[in-house]
Amino acid sequence: MKRIVEGMAHVEWKQVLLVALVMAFAWCSLFMTSPVLQILAGVIPVMGGLYLGNRVKGYYLSNGIMLGIAGFLFGLIIVVIYGSMISAGVNVPLPQITGENNQQLQIQGIDDLVAVYFFYSLFALVPFPAFGAVMAGRTQQRNRELRREVDERGGRLERPGVIRTLEDVRGLSLPQFGMYVSQIYKKKGFTFHDYRFIDKDKHLDIEMEYNGERYLMRLSVADKVRVGTVETLIQDMRRRDIPKGLVITSTEFAPEAIKAAANKRNLLTIDGPTLFAISEA
């Protein structure tokens, strides 16, 4: 009851009533026009729910249920008005509604039309908008979480395309290079854990695991990797308690960077030609 009350308190009535009115009008227009359009009318409640789920900020089930109820009541009002016109002898087209065995129902007045509306519309208009709203809302929520994760990581990895030569490797952007390196090491038995762009997109860190040991890979596409890249990686490995590290570049290392890494048994440097040879092995 607490969740129901809380959900009802967060129903966005302006959005719900507007969508419900449009949904009810569209449903009644298609449902009472011709047998062919009656089939199309079945998608109206779900489409209304999907639209509402993309518009509201949360509490998708409560908003969807209220959309269905409001849509059903709006439709009932439309049917009552139309049926009253038929009963009063107003020259309006009679609804062409097909029942069982494809037989056309004879609508004589308001009582017939309301009965048919209840029979065909109650189940369609009430639950299906809620289903559509929940589905759309969950999709929106997943997309927001994905965007937040990408923002926290500083960007997303990109597919590198076809790599045939070393020059193709050197022409990769940092996001493409990250995907290229991760694909290589996955084929070698490494397990991918996470990635993050650092130093204003100058470097990309990829965390992987092999045989129970964690590896921190620092990637760069700079013209020449300097010693500072190696030193900051060593500091981050200590801070995050990661035992092994690799500095990987699509280009080459400065001599002082190679020298700094050579003094560390748990650190390797891999330049562009070496990486390309690993990928071809």
Buried (B, 14 or more C-beta within 10 A) or exposed (E): EEEEEEBEEEBBEEBBBBBBBBBBBBBBEBBBBBEEEBEEBBBBBBBBBBBBBBBBEEBBBBBBBBBBBBBBEBBBEBBBEBBEBBBEEEEEEBBBBBEEEEEEBEBEBBEBBBBBBEEBBBEBBBBBBBBBBBBBBEEBEEEEEEEEEEEEBBBBBBEBEEBEEBEBBBBBEBBBBBBBBBBBBEEEEBBEEEBBBBBEEEBBBBBBBEEEEBBBBBBBBBEEBBBEBBEBBBEBBEEEEBEBBBBBBBBBBBEEBBEBBEEBEEBBBBBBBBBBEBBEE
